Amino acid sequence: MRHGTRGFVVWWVMLAVLLTGCASLPRDPGGTLERIRSTGVLRVGASPSEGFVTIEGGTVTGPEADLATAFADSLGATVEWHPGGEAELVAAMEDGRLDLMVAGLTDETPWADQVSLTRPWTTSEGRRTKHVLAVPLGENATLVALETFLDSRTS
């Protein structure tokens, strides 16, 4: 094999390896999005927040509950609700027991180091307060799917 041909083959092999490695990005190290799609269940932690999440008698309602339900629908899943306090829900997300958290969170939440936050899905108080949703830290495919869903609702 001539030197020029060998270089050409090496270049194509490197390109194929590079493209193969990038084909499945973004990834969920914990397999969250794949599990949601395969089981048909989106496990959502919900904490009461006036104007965003209401929990009465085990029923979760409000704008963020509606978003969670519509997101689940977009994935061919149903919501399994897990009401609780924010600290309890964050711990459950860290342990891989929850896929999404709705709690009237803002982009200034103290939980930002323990969960991944979406871009703001709405604003309040004269557009100063930016409201976000949370998914498990590092579950980037889930975060991208959720943000794509949120973007489609505001377009």
Backbone torsions as a table, in degrees:
resi	resn	phi	psi	omega
1	MET	NA	132.2	179.0
2	ARG	-70.8	157.6	-178.5
3	HIS	-59.7	-41.5	-179.5
4	GLY	-65.0	-39.6	179.5
5	THR	-67.4	-42.2	179.7
6	ARG	-61.0	-44.0	178.9
7	GLY	-61.9	-39.4	178.6
8	PHE	-63.8	-44.5	179.7
9	VAL	-65.0	-44.4	178.9
10	VAL	-60.4	-43.3	179.3
11	TRP	-59.5	-46.0	-179.3
12	TRP	-66.5	-38.2	177.6
13	VAL	-64.0	-44.1	178.9
14	MET	-63.0	-40.9	178.4
15	LEU	-63.2	-43.5	179.2
16	ALA	-62.6	-42.1	178.4
17	VAL	-64.0	-43.6	179.8
18	LEU	-61.8	-47.3	-179.0
19	LEU	-67.2	-36.3	177.9
20	THR	-65.2	-41.4	179.9
21	GLY	-67.3	-29.1	-177.6
22	CYS	-89.9	-10.2	-174.1
23	ALA	-64.1	-27.0	-175.2
24	SER	-108.5	25.8	176.9
25	LEU	-93.4	146.5	-4.3
26	PRO	-75.2	163.2	-176.6
27	ARG	-116.9	157.5	171.7
28	ASP	-114.2	103.4	179.0
29	PRO	-56.5	-32.4	178.9
30	GLY	-89.8	-1.1	177.6
31	GLY	69.9	27.1	-174.2
32	THR	-58.3	-55.7	-175.4
33	LEU	-62.8	-41.8	178.6
34	GLU	-62.8	-41.0	179.2
35	ARG	-65.4	-41.7	178.8
36	ILE	-59.5	-47.0	-178.0
37	ARG	-67.2	-36.3	-177.2
38	SER	-79.5	-33.9	-179.8
39	THR	-91.6	-22.1	-177.5
40	GLY	75.2	23.1	-178.9
41	VAL	-130.6	126.7	172.9
42	LEU	-106.6	113.5	-178.5
43	ARG	-87.4	111.9	-173.2
44	VAL	-115.4	123.0	172.3
45	GLY	-85.1	135.0	-177.7
46	ALA	-130.5	129.1	176.0
47	SER	-123.0	134.6	-177.1
48	PRO	-58.8	138.3	176.9
49	SER	-152.7	117.9	-175.4
50	GLU	-53.0	125.9	178.6
51	GLY	86.3	-8.1	-177.1
52	PHE	-126.0	-44.2	-177.9
53	VAL	-140.8	126.9	175.6
54	THR	-122.8	135.5	177.8
55	ILE	-124.7	117.2	179.4
56	GLU	-135.8	119.6	177.6
57	GLY	57.6	35.1	179.9
58	GLY	83.4	-3.8	178.6
59	THR	-96.8	129.3	-179.4
60	VAL	-105.3	126.0	179.9
61	THR	-135.8	175.8	178.6
62	GLY	114.7	170.5	-176.6
63	PRO	-58.0	-39.5	-179.6
64	GLU	-73.3	-33.4	174.7
65	ALA	-64.1	-40.2	177.1
66	ASP	-62.2	-41.0	177.9
67	LEU	-62.9	-44.7	-179.7
68	ALA	-60.7	-43.2	-179.9
69	THR	-65.6	-43.4	179.1
70	ALA	-66.7	-37.9	176.8
71	PHE	-62.8	-45.6	177.5
72	ALA	-57.6	-45.7	178.1
73	ASP	-56.4	-41.8	-178.4
74	SER	-64.6	-22.2	179.0
75	LEU	-98.5	2.6	-176.6
76	GLY	72.4	31.1	-176.4
77	ALA	-124.5	168.7	172.3
78	THR	-116.4	160.2	-177.9
79	VAL	-90.7	134.4	169.7
80	GLU	-110.5	109.4	-173.7
81	TRP	-82.8	141.8	176.6
82	HIS	-133.5	86.7	179.4
83	PRO	-69.1	148.1	176.8
84	GLY	175.0	179.3	175.2
85	GLY	-77.9	158.9	-176.7
86	GLU	-56.8	-46.2	-178.6
87	ALA	-60.5	-41.9	178.6
88	GLU	-63.6	-41.8	-178.8
89	LEU	-69.7	-39.5	177.4
90	VAL	-62.3	-43.6	177.7
91	ALA	-60.4	-40.8	178.4
92	ALA	-65.3	-35.8	176.6
93	MET	-66.7	-42.2	179.4
94	GLU	-63.2	-31.5	179.1
95	ASP	-85.4	-1.6	179.5
96	GLY	80.0	18.9	-179.2
97	ARG	-93.8	-10.0	177.9
98	LEU	-130.7	151.7	179.9
99	ASP	-106.3	-22.3	-174.0
100	LEU	-155.1	148.5	177.6
101	MET	-130.1	128.5	174.2
102	VAL	-117.3	124.2	-174.2
103	ALA	-159.3	20.6	-177.3
104	GLY	65.0	28.9	-178.2
105	LEU	-66.8	150.8	173.1
106	THR	-114.2	170.2	179.8
107	ASP	-68.3	-3.5	177.0
108	GLU	-106.8	18.7	-178.7
109	THR	-60.5	142.6	176.5
110	PRO	-70.9	-8.4	-178.8
111	TRP	-87.7	3.4	-173.2
112	ALA	-60.0	-22.6	178.3
113	ASP	-84.3	-11.9	-175.6
114	GLN	-112.5	-11.8	178.5
115	VAL	-137.4	163.3	173.5
116	SER	-95.8	133.2	-178.2
117	LEU	-104.8	143.4	174.0
118	THR	-74.3	168.8	165.9
119	ARG	-64.9	158.8	179.0
120	PRO	-56.7	134.6	177.6
121	TRP	-98.8	-16.9	174.3
122	THR	-160.5	165.7	177.6
123	THR	-129.9	158.8	177.0
124	SER	-146.2	-179.0	-178.6
125	GLU	50.9	58.8	178.3
126	GLY	66.0	30.4	177.6
127	ARG	71.3	13.6	177.4
128	ARG	-86.6	-34.1	-177.8
129	THR	-93.5	119.4	-177.3
130	LYS	-105.4	120.2	-176.2
131	HIS	-94.3	137.0	-175.6
132	VAL	-131.1	166.4	171.4
133	LEU	-114.0	165.7	-177.4
134	ALA	-128.4	143.1	173.0
135	VAL	-127.2	167.7	179.4
136	PRO	-58.2	141.6	-179.6
137	LEU	-57.2	129.4	176.6
138	GLY	86.5	-7.4	179.6
139	GLU	-84.6	74.4	-170.0
140	ASN	-69.7	-33.8	177.3
141	ALA	-65.5	-39.8	177.5
142	THR	-65.0	-43.6	179.2
143	LEU	-61.3	-44.3	179.5
144	VAL	-64.7	-42.4	178.9
145	ALA	-61.9	-42.4	179.9
146	LEU	-67.0	-44.0	179.5
147	GLU	-66.5	-37.0	176.1
148	THR	-62.9	-41.6	176.6
149	PHE	-62.0	-47.9	180.0
150	LEU	-61.2	-41.9	178.6
151	ASP	-61.5	-38.1	-178.5
152	SER	-67.8	-23.7	179.8
153	ARG	-83.7	-17.5	-179.5
154	THR	-104.6	-5.4	-178.7
155	SER	-82.2	NA	NA
